Amino acid sequence: MLLSIITICLAVSFVSSQLPQFKQEFIYEDELKCSICRMVVDEISFRFESVNPKAKIETGSAGITPEGNYKQRKIPYLLSDTHITEILDQVCDNSWHYVQMGYDPITKLPHIQRMNSLRGDPVNLDGSKINIQDKELTPDKIKRACFSYVEKAEDEIVEQFVKLVQSKSFVEKRKSPLKKALKRLCNDKEFCSPDYHKKIRKDEL
């Protein structure tokens, strides 16, 4: 009987000790949300900009021309389900390129930095006043936070980028959608505001 009571107490103690760890994992995701959002927008913008907006892809549907000929329907590859799905499926796979480099001076939240450029070139960090910090914030945690953000914001991400890459300024002038996408999806949101870190700290207590 005594052994059973001791076993139960140890089990309860073990479970209780794990709860703060789970909570901390959620706090990490909240803290990273702004940086992750900017990372995702940056990666997606680059992928869109790497594709010729006039390139076409055949769809499963087809039609008959006025002359009676069978013709496969084509749509812009840029906005095809194939391209958008591929981008969203792969965007978080690049998380291993990122590490935490201190904290954003405005938001006071963790700042993550790509260690090489989107084109694969090394990033020159000489003279940087920010040192690599928080070894606990591993690429794996960044990747999990990325998947969590993309899963929740997928519809909004797709909607905003479809609007931006359909615009005349992108198709004809190849003007990058990055700045507007950052503003609409990240910078205008509460999780990128200067006071958001205070809300997180309050929730953590």
N, C-alpha and C positions, 0 to 999 in steps of 0.2 A: 504493500500500500504506500509506504513511505517512498519507495523507489519510483512509483508511478507519479506521485505528487512532484518529486524532484524533476522528473522527466518533463512533466507538463510545464513547470515553472521555467525550465531551461528553454523549452520550445517557445513559450510566450516571450521570454527575454530576447531570444534570437530574432523572432519576427519583429519585435518592437525596434530592435537595433537596426533593422533593415529599412524601416519607414523613412527616416531622415534622408537616407541615401536615395530612395526613389524620389522624394520631394526635391532633393538637390538636382537630380537629373532633369526634372521639369524646369527648375530655375535656370539651369544651364541653357535649355532650349529657349526660354524666354529672353535670357540675356543675349543670346546669339541671333535672335530673330532679325534684327536690323542688318547686321553684317551678312547673315545668310541671304536675306532678301537682295541686298546689293550684289552679292556674289552670283546669285541665280540670274538676275537681270543682266549682269555683265557677260556671263557665259552665254545666255540665250541671244543677246544682241549680237555677239560675235558670230554665233552660228547662222543667224539670219543674214548678217552682212556678208557672209562667205558664199552665199548662194545668189546666182543671177536671178533677179526678180522676174525676168521674162522666160525663164526655163519652164517647160511644161512636163506633165506626167499624165499617162493614160489612166483613166478610171475604169471601174468595172462596168459602167453603163456605156451604151452606144446608141447611135441614131441612124436614121436613113436620110440621105441628102435629097434635095428636090429632084435630082437625076435618078434616084432610086438606088444609089450606092450605099453600102454599109460603111459607116464611119465611126471609129472609136473616139469617144469624147475625151478631151484633154483639159486639164485645169493647171493653174500655176503650181509648180512643185513646192514653192515657198510656203503656200498656205494649205497644202494637202494634209490630210489626216496622217499620212505616212511620215511626213517631215516633222510635224508638230509632236506626234507621239514619240518619234525617235529622239527628238531634242529633250523632251521632258523625262524620258526614260534614262538618258545618259548624263544629264546635267550634274547630278549629284556624284557621279563616278569620278568627277574631277576634284572632289574634295581633298584628295590626298596631296594636291598641289598647294594647299593652304595651311598656314600655321597662325597661331595668335601672336600678334606683335603689339602688346600693350593694350591701352584702352583709348577709345575715341575721346578727344578732349572736350567735345560738345555733349555727346550723349552719355559719357562715362561708362559706356558698355564695351565689352571685348571687341577689339579690332582685329580682323583676320586679313592676312596678306597672302597674295599668290606669290610663290617663290620663283615662278618663271612667267613670262608673258603669255597671253592667249595664243600667240604665234609660236610659242615654244622657246623663246629666247630667255636667257637668264636675266633676272631683275637685279639691277645694280643697287645694293643697299649700303654702299660705302657712305660713311658720314651720317647714317641714320641715327637719330637719337633714341630710337625705340629698340629695345632689346627683345629677343624672343623670350616670351614668358609662359607661365602656366603649362608645365609639362603634362598636367592632367587633362588639358584640352587637346586630346589626340585627334588626328585626322578621322578616326572612326567616330568620335563624338560629333565632329563637324558634319560628317556624312549623315549620321542619324538625324541631326537637327535639320539638315537640308531636306532629307526625305519627308520629315514631319511637316516642314513648311510647304513644300511643293504639293504634298497630298491635300493640305487644307486650302491652299490658294490657287490650285491648278486652273479652275474655271476663270478666275480673274486674270491670271497670267496670260492664258490663251486669248481671252477677250481683248485685253489691252494690246498685246503684240499683233494680233490680227488687224486691229484698227490702225496701228502705227505703220505696219509694213504694207498696208493697202493704200496708204496716203501717197499723194502725188510727189511729195518731197522725197519719199524713200524710193519709189519706183523710177522716177525720172532723174532726180538729183543725187540719188544714193546717199541721202542725208541720214546719218545714224539715228536710230530710235532710242539710243541709250539714255540720253539726258531726260527725255520726256517719260520714258518707262521708269527710270529711277524716281522721278518726282511722283508719278501716279501710284506706283506700287510700293514704294519704300518711304521716301522722305516726307510725304504728306501723312503718313500713318503714325498712330500713337506710339508704336514700338520703336520709332526712330526719333521721337521727341526728346528734348533735353531733360524732361522730368520723368521719363519712363523708368529710369533706374531706381528712382525713389519709390515708385509703385511696387517694383519687384522686391525691393528690400523690405517694404512694409508687409507684403504678402508672405515673405519668408519668415517673418517673426512669429 
